[in-house]
Amino acid sequence: MAQKRAVIVGTAASWKKAPWDDPNTTIAGLNDGYALGMPRADEWYELHPLDQMWFSPPGAKQIDGRQIPKGHFVRPHGHLEWLKAQAAQIPVWLQKEPPADWPVNAARLPIEQI
């Protein structure tokens, strides 16, 4: 029996080298890496505080860094909605407890156990 392995896929150019078609590999995506067109994810990690995100305007190709409030993390327009939709299908790990209306697959990453 093949042993299951896990691959954490970030946004560096090497993301393309992940074993996307290997059913014995768990693919874990993070942050807004889906914007690159990743073909699959078996779980997702968004470990930045949801309340400290700044969302780029729809269709924005460039962002003026002066628009971003200090201490905020830039994410694409619709990011929270995308995460919530993923949590209906796969585990989505967050830094804090998810909002009450999110699917059960969204949960706080138990960092103390790690």
HELIX and SHEET records of a PDB file:
HELIX    1   1 ALA A   13  LYS A   17  5                                   5    
HELIX    2   2 GLY A   33  LEU A   36  5                                   4    
HELIX    3   3 LEU A   50  GLN A   52  5                                   3    
HELIX    4   4 GLY A   65  GLN A   67  5                                   3    
HELIX    5   5 HIS A   79  GLN A   86  1                                   8    
SHEET    1   A 5 ARG A   5  VAL A   9  0                                        
SHEET    2   A 5 THR A  25  LEU A  30  1                                        
SHEET    3   A 5 GLU A  43  GLU A  46  1                                        
SHEET    4   A 5 VAL A  92  LEU A  94  1                                        
SHEET    5   A 5 ALA A 106  ARG A 108  1                                        
SHEET    1   B 2 MET A  53  PHE A  55  0                                        
SHEET    2   B 2 PHE A  73  ARG A  75  1                                        
END                                                                             
